[in-house]
Amino acid sequence: NGGEQVLMASHEGKCIRFEEKDVRPMGREAQGVRSMKLTGDDYVVDMAVVKEGYEILTVSENGFGKRSDTDDYRVQSRAGKGIKAGVFNEKTGKLVNLKLFDPVDDVMLIADNGVVIRVNAQEISKFGRDTMGVRIMSFRDAAAKVVSVSTTPREEDEADGEEAEEEII
C-alpha cells in the first residue's frame, strides 16, 4: 500500500529494514533501485514485509536458529549495507532464511539430504538480534545443510488430541 516496511537478508548474515516509500515506482522494463549493498559473493536469501504482532525467525545452514522481535531491526535508508542478523560462523554456517511469522505458526526446515522437520515456532528460543541462537535441526550426515525454511499454520498433533480425549474419559 506504499506505507509498509521491507526487511531483506543476505547469505552473509546482513539485514536491512527500509520504508517501502523509498522505492520509487518504475516501468516494467526498468532496472529498479538498489535495496541493499552486497559485498563479494554475497546474495539476498529472503525478503519480508513487516507486520505488527509478527516475529522474525533466522535459520542458518547448520540448523541453528532463533526468534527475535521486529523492533530489534532498526529502520535504515535503502541501499545500505545493513546490520548483523545474528552470529554466523563455522559452527552455525551462513544464513539460509529470515522469515516473518506469526508466533502461533509451525516452522518447516528442509535439508539438502531430503530430511524435513516441522517444529512449533514457540519451542524455538527467543533471543536478541546479535546472537547465535539454538540448534533447531541436527544432522547425522555432517555434510548436510538446511536449504529452505517455511512457515505454516499450526496443526495439532494426533497424539496430543488422543491424550486429551483419554484425560476427559
TALINSUL-V668973 format. One record per residue. N is the residue number from 1. RES is the residue in one small letter. SS is DSSP state (@ for helix, = for strand, . for the rest). Layout:
# TALINSUL-V668973
n:N res:RES ss:SS
n:N res:RES ss:SS
This chain:
# TALINSUL-V668973
n:1 res:n ss:.
n:2 res:g ss:.
n:3 res:g ss:.
n:4 res:e ss:.
n:5 res:q ss:=
n:6 res:v ss:=
n:7 res:l ss:=
n:8 res:m ss:=
n:9 res:a ss:=
n:10 res:s ss:=
n:11 res:h ss:.
n:12 res:e ss:.
n:13 res:g ss:.
n:14 res:k ss:=
n:15 res:c ss:=
n:16 res:i ss:=
n:17 res:r ss:=
n:18 res:f ss:=
n:19 res:e ss:=
n:20 res:e ss:@
n:21 res:k ss:@
n:22 res:d ss:@
n:23 res:v ss:.
n:24 res:r ss:.
n:25 res:p ss:.
n:26 res:m ss:.
n:27 res:g ss:.
n:28 res:r ss:.
n:29 res:e ss:.
n:30 res:a ss:.
n:31 res:q ss:.
n:32 res:g ss:.
n:33 res:v ss:.
n:34 res:r ss:.
n:35 res:s ss:.
n:36 res:m ss:.
n:37 res:k ss:.
n:38 res:l ss:.
n:39 res:t ss:.
n:40 res:g ss:.
n:41 res:d ss:.
n:42 res:d ss:.
n:43 res:y ss:.
n:44 res:v ss:=
n:45 res:v ss:=
n:46 res:d ss:=
n:47 res:m ss:=
n:48 res:a ss:=
n:49 res:v ss:=
n:50 res:v ss:.
n:51 res:k ss:.
n:52 res:e ss:.
n:53 res:g ss:.
n:54 res:y ss:=
n:55 res:e ss:=
n:56 res:i ss:=
n:57 res:l ss:=
n:58 res:t ss:=
n:59 res:v ss:=
n:60 res:s ss:=
n:61 res:e ss:.
n:62 res:n ss:.
n:63 res:g ss:.
n:64 res:f ss:=
n:65 res:g ss:=
n:66 res:k ss:=
n:67 res:r ss:=
n:68 res:s ss:=
n:69 res:d ss:=
n:70 res:t ss:@
n:71 res:d ss:@
n:72 res:d ss:@
n:73 res:y ss:.
n:74 res:r ss:.
n:75 res:v ss:=
n:76 res:q ss:.
n:77 res:s ss:.
n:78 res:r ss:.
n:79 res:a ss:.
n:80 res:g ss:.
n:81 res:k ss:.
n:82 res:g ss:.
n:83 res:i ss:=
n:84 res:k ss:=
n:85 res:a ss:.
n:86 res:g ss:.
n:87 res:v ss:.
n:88 res:f ss:.
n:89 res:n ss:.
n:90 res:e ss:.
n:91 res:k ss:.
n:92 res:t ss:.
n:93 res:g ss:.
n:94 res:k ss:.
n:95 res:l ss:=
n:96 res:v ss:=
n:97 res:n ss:=
n:98 res:l ss:=
n:99 res:k ss:=
n:100 res:l ss:=
n:101 res:f ss:=
n:102 res:d ss:=
n:103 res:p ss:.
n:104 res:v ss:.
n:105 res:d ss:.
n:106 res:d ss:=
n:107 res:v ss:=
n:108 res:m ss:=
n:109 res:l ss:=
n:110 res:i ss:=
n:111 res:a ss:=
n:112 res:d ss:.
n:113 res:n ss:.
n:114 res:g ss:.
n:115 res:v ss:.
n:116 res:v ss:=
n:117 res:i ss:=
n:118 res:r ss:=
n:119 res:v ss:=
n:120 res:n ss:=
n:121 res:a ss:@
n:122 res:q ss:@
n:123 res:e ss:@
n:124 res:i ss:.
n:125 res:s ss:.
n:126 res:k ss:=
n:127 res:f ss:.
n:128 res:g ss:.
n:129 res:r ss:.
n:130 res:d ss:.
n:131 res:t ss:.
n:132 res:m ss:.
n:133 res:g ss:.
n:134 res:v ss:=
n:135 res:r ss:=
n:136 res:i ss:.
n:137 res:m ss:.
n:138 res:s ss:.
n:139 res:f ss:.
n:140 res:r ss:.
n:141 res:d ss:.
n:142 res:a ss:.
n:143 res:a ss:.
n:144 res:a ss:.
n:145 res:k ss:.
n:146 res:v ss:=
n:147 res:v ss:=
n:148 res:s ss:=
n:149 res:v ss:=
n:150 res:s ss:=
n:151 res:t ss:=
n:152 res:t ss:=
n:153 res:p ss:.
n:154 res:r ss:.
n:155 res:e ss:.
n:156 res:e ss:.
n:157 res:d ss:.
n:158 res:e ss:@
n:159 res:a ss:@
n:160 res:d ss:@
n:161 res:g ss:@
n:162 res:e ss:@
n:163 res:e ss:@
n:164 res:a ss:@
n:165 res:e ss:@
n:166 res:e ss:@
n:167 res:e ss:@
n:168 res:i ss:@
n:169 res:i ss:.
